[in-house]
Amino acid sequence: MSLDTHLVPPDELILSNGIGVGDRDNIGKEFQELGAGLIGEMIRDGLILPDYHVLDVGCGLGRLARALTQYLSPAGVYYGIDITKSSIDWCTEHYRNHPNFHFIHADLFSTEYNPTAVTPAADYRFPFESNSFDFIFSTSLYTHLVLKDAANYMSEMGRVLKPGGSMWNSFLLLDEISEPLTRVSKRPDVHMPFEIDGGLTAIPHNPEALIGFRRETIESIHAVHGLQIEDIRNGSWSGRSDNLRASYQDVVIARK
């Protein structure tokens, strides 16, 4: 069954809202393929079942939500959260024929995405009861959060995840191979030479534009919040070539 084409945002909105774009000549096609590919991977790994309650933190314009419209059953429920209001407004309007899909605006401060907001992400409490979701995921969320905000988001993910539930999050993890590569890279979407709490950033005055965390920092945050890491998959983002099992960013899969 084909996916709804009306759930593909216009190119200009994708670009203006800071959604990751690699192929500027085929923005809409890339939007569709990336979302379907990542959701397909999660399904094949057994992380999502049709009747699951799933939470997408940093949902953007619904790149992954779109792929789930053809997979979740009427018993399944999707919630997406994002700090960019125009993304949430677009999704709320275009997913109105999918009653089990819901989108929430979190009006939180970000140097990159929401600089006029006043509420820090470190103080944000997800608007859900504890133990509400079977599966939680995020794509390129933690690449735009400073450490105190990242720690709070991990805490909140752990709180609202059901016991036994899983989470899938992407990161730019720094280790003995990736850290030297990112420090000398000539690519602006990879080069992070400046120290920040827990890792590196590309732009000191706008750290949330691009952040990489050291692997041990992310492992510690998971452990503190009762989340057992089951797999860490290397991505190719840094230019590394060893044991690549993620499409671009590194992926951490954990269970509560």
C-alpha angles and dihedrals in degrees: 000000000000121000121245110271091202087069090067108094121224115273093245092056092049090052096043093049094055097246109164111265125184101165111045092183093060105030098147093044091049090048090056097043097047094049094046092045096053095044089047089054092051091049093049089051089055093243095125129044124186095254096047126124104230133188123205110196111200092015095172112184095344100271091155096027090064092060091051095056089079095043110042115083122224086268091057121088131202126198123183126192127193138160095219106089096199089057092052092045091052093048094046090054098043098042094051090113090058103072095183092058117087132179127200129193115221106197096207132149119262126164088217107034110019111017095159095059119098105200112093118228088231088070098045118120114197109243094240138094118257116271093021104131136061093199135017127189141172133186119207091343098121090048087071102042127089114227100266090050092045091051091052093048091050089049092051092046088053092048097052095039115098118242106271091021123131137226133201119198133169124222143167095242119198119214137144091294106035099041097061090045095052092047092059101030118125092209113101091213091056107029110102111162100154125091119238131170105291097001146345138310135199098221121031096201091046103031095164091066088082131352133176121192126207112252094239090054092057092044089053094049091053092049094048091057098046096257117140114211110226100177141005114198122197117229128200098240096110095046094256118145104193121113096338111191103149125072098237118322121049115265128215119195117193140170131214 
